[in-house]
Amino acid sequence: MAMAPPPVPSLPLGYVFRPKARELIQHYLAPKALGGYVTPGLVAEGVDVFSAAPDELPFSRSHRRESGEGWGYFFAAHPAGERAPAPGGCWIPYGPEKAYRGGTGGEAVAFRRRLAYYVAWRGGDGVWARTPWLMAEYRLNKGGAAFRCARPGPEANMDCVVRKVFTKPAVPPPSARSSDDGSAGSSSRYRSADEEAGYPGEEQARKRARWV
């Protein structure tokens, strides 16, 4: 049974909460980690994304579409391990981490790690198949200069992360062909079009399909 979605603040008609990576880091992850104020409801708290299959997570109704696409944002107290089991499958990291730097060529202020959700394939022993569900996990570079002089609040947790769990429609529309690094498109955190991309490549998926 799917979890009940959390209440979400009202947004302008026709808009959904879909920030780009840098906006998510600047306006939600960093304030949360430093113990500051974060608008409640837009990034869910108290939800263990590994306690349920991804299609049973509490996504807002406005974050589900008839095409099968869905997405949601969740705070967590610390990053996931190298492999994170979940009911019916397992989340496995893929690809290199991406650093988000402050200024031109400056020190990294945050990192993104990507994971894909795999399920056991019925036709083979020890063979796992990748599903369309993906996760982007963002964490701060807590030892970086940007945070060494910060004055965290009493509820600060510099190990805090934000996770975006999402799936794409079977055939993404042309407007979905944009990057996740916030280098193009509107700067608004509230969007009416797709802003994310990043499926694992087929060769990489085949390499990870069998566990040794």
Summary of the structure (lengths in Angstrom):
residues: 212
radius of gyration: 17.3
end to end distance: 32.2
largest distance: 54.7
contacts: 579
relative contact order: 0.22
helix: 16%
strand: 30%
